[in-house]
Structures are given as structure tokens and as C-alpha cells.
Amino acid sequence: MDTTRILTPDNSDFWENLYRSGQTPWDLGRAAPPLETFLSSPYTVAPGKVAVLGCGKGHECALFADHGFEVTGVDFAPSAIQATLEKFHERGISGSKGYLLERDFFQMHEYDHYYDYVLEHCCFAAIHPSRRRTYFYTVKDLLKPGGKLIALWWLLDKPWGGPPFGLDKNELYSLFDNMFSIDISFTPTNSVRERAGAELLTVLTVRD
Ligand SMILES: C[S@@+](CC[C@H](N)C(=O)[O-])C[C@H]1O[C@@H](n2cnc3c(N)ncnc32)[C@H](O)[C@@H]1O
């Protein structure tokens, strides 16, 4: 770890420090309940290749793997990758149905058009708002034609500062307008208590 760099949420050392010092308030210790419910519902999507951007300790990677998806966890914090790797080992899927990329997900262009799905959970709130439009371009590039972004957005009423950075539904919709069409969008009823009423589950299909 380079101790001379200024730490901002755009660099891995910022996040690695938080993991190493145990300051991970976003980590639920399990997959987000609305995503669990979604994958068991009649509205779920068929298993395919999914990239989990900013996968953290891999709770959602494990959930999607358990539902038959081929999962690639992407995170630039080594501790996050290690924790996710352990979940893949527990399931015996490392290197067969569970893959890991320790890197910046804004820079993984060799995987363009490789994935059927991208999953967002609690990572969009972690990136600086100035990069949000780029996030959607990145997701669009990673997806195959007709691919989908499955996302549990955190609509946090917070005008300044972060991470987590605030997000409102109208801003969110305007960010992906023209790039994605909406298949599903609803407020889940089984969010964890601290996020109750402030989450939005969407499935978006990339436009041609
Ligand atoms: C708030 S945490 C959420 C982790 C996980 N999604 C969860 O819900 O527990 C944000 C994660 O995104 C990762 N991250 C942020 N920006 C990233 C980037 N540009 N490339 C790769 N990982 C990134 C951080 O290292 C961190 O693990």
C-alpha cells in the first residue's frame, strides 16, 4: 500500500484502509434481502454471466452463484477480493463458476460485451458523483447486446459529502436515460431497517 497518496474514494487504498481497520458500515454480513427475494421471484432473470462491480466481501457474488449464475466479482481492494475468494472456495466454484478481478472496474475494457448482467449493490453510492455518467457508459460497454443491469440503488437523501454520496430517483433516471430501458422498477418492502423505503430495485436493459 502506498502511504504517500492522498486517499479519495477513487483509489483502492482508501477502501483497503477501511477494510483493514474494520470500518465497513455498508457491509450487511449477508446478501441484501431484496436481491434474495428478487432471485426467488417469478420476475427473476435466467442465469448467465454476471459481473458484480465493487463486490466488497462477496455476499451478492455468493447469492448469484447459489442461483446458478457464473459470477465475476470485481473490486480494487485486496481484502474485498480475499473475502470473496473464501466464499467461492467454500462453494467449490473458484475458477469454474466464480471469478475475481482485483482492479478498477472503470478500466476493464477487454471484457466489453462479455456479460449478460451487471449487478449493482451499494457501489454506485461509493463513487464520486462526477463519475456517475461514466459508470453507466462502463456498464453499457460490459454488457452484451440485450444485457441487463440489475441494481439495488440506495436513494440516500444527502446533499453533499460522501461516501456514501446522496442520490435521488429523478437524477438516477436522467443518468441512464437513452442508454437503458426499464424492465422493472420498484421500492422493495424487505430492505434492512436503516435503508427501509430508501432503496429502489431496477432491472434495466441496455439499448442498441
Ligand atoms: C461501499 S462498498 C460496497 C461493497 C459491496 N457492494 C457491498 O454491498 O457490501 C464499495 C466497494 O466498491 C469498491 N470500489 C469502489 N470504486 C471501485 C472501482 N473504481 N473499481 C473497483 N472497485 C471499486 C470498494 O473497494 C468497495 O469494496
The ligand as an SDF file (V2000), in Angstrom:
LIG
                    3D

 27 29  0  0  0  0  0  0  0  0999 V2000
  -19.4430    0.6560   -0.1280 C   0  0  0  0  0  0  0  0  0  0  0  0
  -18.5070   -0.7210   -0.6450 S   0  0  0  0  0  0  0  0  0  0  0  0
  -19.7990   -1.8650   -1.1410 C   0  0  0  0  0  0  0  0  0  0  0  0
  -19.3180   -3.2720   -1.2560 C   0  0  0  0  0  0  0  0  0  0  0  0
  -20.3820   -4.2930   -1.6520 C   0  0  0  0  0  0  0  0  0  0  0  0
  -21.0010   -3.9840   -2.9060 N   0  0  0  0  0  0  0  0  0  0  0  0
  -21.4040   -4.3960   -0.5600 C   0  0  0  0  0  0  0  0  0  0  0  0
  -22.5660   -4.0110   -0.7850 O   0  0  0  0  0  0  0  0  0  0  0  0
  -21.0620   -4.8670    0.5470 O   0  0  0  0  0  0  0  0  0  0  0  0
  -17.8660   -0.1660   -2.2090 C   0  0  0  0  0  0  0  0  0  0  0  0
  -16.8830   -1.1590   -2.8080 C   0  0  0  0  0  0  0  0  0  0  0  0
  -16.5840   -0.7410   -4.1400 O   0  0  0  0  0  0  0  0  0  0  0  0
  -15.1890   -0.8660   -4.3470 C   0  0  0  0  0  0  0  0  0  0  0  0
  -14.8710    0.1150   -5.4040 N   0  0  0  0  0  0  0  0  0  0  0  0
  -15.1430    1.4370   -5.4240 C   0  0  0  0  0  0  0  0  0  0  0  0
  -14.7460    2.0020   -6.5790 N   0  0  0  0  0  0  0  0  0  0  0  0
  -14.1990    0.9920   -7.3100 C   0  0  0  0  0  0  0  0  0  0  0  0
  -13.5910    0.9300   -8.6020 C   0  0  0  0  0  0  0  0  0  0  0  0
  -13.4880    2.0300   -9.3760 N   0  0  0  0  0  0  0  0  0  0  0  0
  -13.1420   -0.2610   -9.0470 N   0  0  0  0  0  0  0  0  0  0  0  0
  -13.2350   -1.3780   -8.2760 C   0  0  0  0  0  0  0  0  0  0  0  0
  -13.7950   -1.3860   -7.0310 N   0  0  0  0  0  0  0  0  0  0  0  0
  -14.2800   -0.2140   -6.5630 C   0  0  0  0  0  0  0  0  0  0  0  0
  -14.5490   -0.5990   -2.9970 C   0  0  0  0  0  0  0  0  0  0  0  0
  -13.2740   -1.1580   -2.8830 O   0  0  0  0  0  0  0  0  0  0  0  0
  -15.5710   -1.2580   -2.0660 C   0  0  0  0  0  0  0  0  0  0  0  0
  -15.2600   -2.6130   -1.8400 O   0  0  0  0  0  0  0  0  0  0  0  0
  1  2  1  0
  2  3  1  0
  2 10  1  0
  3  4  1  0
  4  5  1  0
  5  6  1  0
  5  7  1  0
  7  8  2  0
  7  9  1  0
 10 11  1  0
 11 12  1  0
 11 26  1  0
 12 13  1  0
 13 14  1  0
 13 24  1  0
 14 15  1  0
 14 23  1  0
 15 16  2  0
 16 17  1  0
 17 18  1  0
 17 23  2  0
 18 19  1  0
 18 20  2  0
 20 21  1  0
 21 22  2  0
 22 23  1  0
 24 25  1  0
 24 26  1  0
 26 27  1  0
M  CHG  2   2   1   9  -1
M  END
$$$$
